[in-house]
Structure formats: structure tokens, C-alpha cells
Amino acid sequence: MLTVKGGVIMAEHAVPPRVVAAEHAAVEAGFKKSCTPEVGRLLSLAAAAKPHGAIAESGTGSGVGTAWLHSGLGAGAHLVTVERDEELARRAAGIFADDDRVSVLTGDWRLLEQHAPFDVFFCDGGGKRDDPEGVVELLAPGGLLILDDFTPSPHWPPRFGGEVDELRLFYLTHPVLNASEVLTTPTSSAVVAARRLSPGSP
């Protein structure tokens, strides 16, 4: 369906049914940290780009991000996601119980190490801040890394709260990553990176 906003034709995308189910589960659980639809569509695109890939997510929540990844999941792909909160993990697991391509783990994000390396890694929970080098190490050569919930900055190096955002700078300048920051909404951004095929490759 097409709508017109300010003279610009906009395509209205249907929200995948599992995303709707996960959003309902989030409301029921009082969980308010699910990814936005803008980030979700980025996740769907990333998963679709790796149709036979190993896909991972840290920080399942109620499964909204998981459902977006699932919407782009190829027939030969596998998605593993991990959540520390047992109740949230249980709710998310129920949404994907009929698809053996999806595994919902309960526990620390380091459980993902048993399933690495990954062709797509949405790091939305553990690892992003406490072990960024460990996050990078979970990527396969050519693997895509997506990190959301950043605040756009017109400065370089990027700043947040008046200080250099060292975390964002780490990912944007890491020697084995080709990385860029993209706006997801006017007030939020995501870092998208690909692991280079070899340490010395441009």
C-alpha cells in the first residue's frame, strides 16, 4: 500500500505476524526495551542477505528483534538468541516453537560462543558494552554486526552527553571491521559493521 506524505510516496510495509505476537508478549510482560520497527527492518534485511547463515542475537527480550530477524531468515539459516530473564525467554520461545531453525537460550550472552562464528549478529544485550572485543570475535569473516540505541552525533569523534562516546568509537574504528553509523529515526542511530575477510584487507 502506498501513502503520500509531504508529496513523497511512502510504501507501507506489513508487520510480520510474529513481530506482532512478540510485541503483545512485551506488553503483557511490561517489557519496554524492544527494538523499533526501523531497526527491525534492518535486521530482516541483514538476515535475508545471509540465506544459509548462522544468525545470532544477544538480548532476546520478548522476541521482537528475533521476529524481525526471523522474517528474513532463509530456509538454510539458523537463528540462536539468548536472554537472561527466564520469563521473557519463555515467552519468546513460545513464539518460535514451531520453527526448528530458531533456538531461544536462557542465560548469559556468552552461551552464544558455543554457536559462533556468526554471519549476522544483532548485539542488543550482553557483550555490547561489557566485552566489545568479544563481540567482534564472534563474527565470521564477512559477518554483519548490528548495534542499535545510539544517539546521533554531528561530531567526530562521536559524542554523547558532552563526552567522546568511546563505545561507539570502538566499533566504528575497529581494525577488522568496516563500519558505518546509520540513522534509524531522527533521534536514534545504529552501527552496522562487516568483519573484513582478512586482517589486512581494505
N, C-alpha and C positions, 0 to 999 in steps of 0.2 A: 504494500500500500504506500502511496506517495502523498505527502503533505507539503504545503508551501509555507515557509517561514521567512519573512523579510525578503520575499522574491526569490528565495533559494529553494529548490526542490529537495526535500529530505525523504529518504527511504525509511519507513518504519519497520523495524525488524521484530519478528515474533520472538518472544522469550521462550526458550526451551522448557518443556513441561517439568523436567527435573529441577531446573532452576527455581521455578515457581514452588515446587514442593519443598525445596531446601529453604527458600525464603519463609515459607509458612512455618517450617520447623524452627527457624531462627526466632520468629515472633513468639512461638509457643515457649521457647526456652529462655526468652528475654535476652537473646544474644544480639548485639548491635554493632558488630565489627565485620560484617560480611563485606565482600568486595562489591564495588559498584558495577552497574551494567557496562560502563565504558571499559573498565578493566576486564570484565568478563568476556567481552567480545574479543579483546586482545588475547586472552587465554585460549579461546576457541580457535582463533586463527593460528596460534603457536602450535596447539595440538594437531590441527589439521595439516600443518607443514611437516609433521613427522608421523606419517600414517602407519609406520611399523615401529614406532619409537617407544622407549621407556620414559614415561611421564611421571613426574612427582610433584607433590605439594606438601609443604610444611605449614601446619595451621589449618586444619580442615574446617574448624568451626562447625556449623550445621550442614556444610556441604555445598554452599552456594558457588564458591570458586571451583570446587570439584565438579559440580554440574556443568559449569561453563566449559571446563577442560573436556569433560565427557562429551559435550555437544560437538566437539571437533575430533573426537577420538576415532582413529582408523580401526578397521577390523583386525589388523595385526598388531595393534598397540596395546600397552598395558599401563594402567594408571594406579599408582600407590600414593596414598595420602595418610598423614599422621596427625593425631590430635591428642593433647594431654588430658583434656576433660572427658571423662568416661561417658557422661550423659550425652554430650554433643557428638562424640564419636559414634555412640549407639544410634542416635537419630540419623546421622549421615549414612551409616552403614545400611540402614533400612531402605534408604532411597535407591541404593545401588545393589541391593541384594540379588536382583535378577540378572546381573551382568558380571560374569566371572572375569572380565577384563579389569575390574576395579577392586582394589583391596584397601580397606579402611583399617589402619592400625591405631591402637591406643597406647600412648606413651610418649617418650621423649623423641624429639626430631631426629636424633642420631640413629633411630631404628631404620631410617632411610638408607644408611650406609650399606646395609645388607643387600640392597636392591640396586645400588649405583653401578655404573655411571648412568646419568640421565640425559636424554635428548631434549627434554623440556623440564625445567624446574621452576615452579612458582613458589618462591620462598616468602611466605606470608606470616610465618610464625618463628619458631626456634631456629637459630642459626643466623638469621639476617643481621642481628646486632651482636650476639654473643660470640659468634665464630665465623666471621665473613670469609676467612680463608678456607675454612672447612666447607662452606657453601660452594665456593668456586671449584674445589676439588671433587665435588660430586658430579660435575658436568662432564659429559663425554666430549671429545673433540667435535666442534660444530654444534654443541648443545646450546640451547637457548635458556637464558636466565631472566625471569621477570620478577621485579620487586616494586610494589606499589606503596602508596601512602606517603609520598614525599610532597613537599610544598615547593612550587615553582620558585626559582630564584633568577633574577636578571643578572646576577654577578657571577664572575669566575675568579677563584673557585666558588662553588655554590655556597650560599649562606642560609642559616636558619636560626632565628632568634638572635640575630646580630653577630653570630659566630660562624666560622667556617664549618660546614657540615662534613665532618671527617668521614662519616659512614658513606655518604653518597659519593664523596670524592674517591674513596677506596674502590668502589665498584666502577666508577667512570674512568679511572686511570689505571686499573689493574693491568699488568703487563701481558697476561694471557687472554684478556677479554677485548673484544671490540664492543664498545658500549655507547649508548645514547640515552638521553632523557627525553621522554615524550609527554606532552600534556594529555591528561585523560579527561579533565574538566578544567574550567578556567582557574580553579583554586587547588588542583591536585595534579601530581605527575607520577610517572613510573620510570624506573630504569630498566631498559631492555638491553641485554648483552648476549653475545655469542662467543663461546670459547674457541680460540684460534685452533686451527688444525695442528699446528706445531708451535713451540715457544717462540721461534724466530719469525714466524710468518707475519706479514703486514696486516 
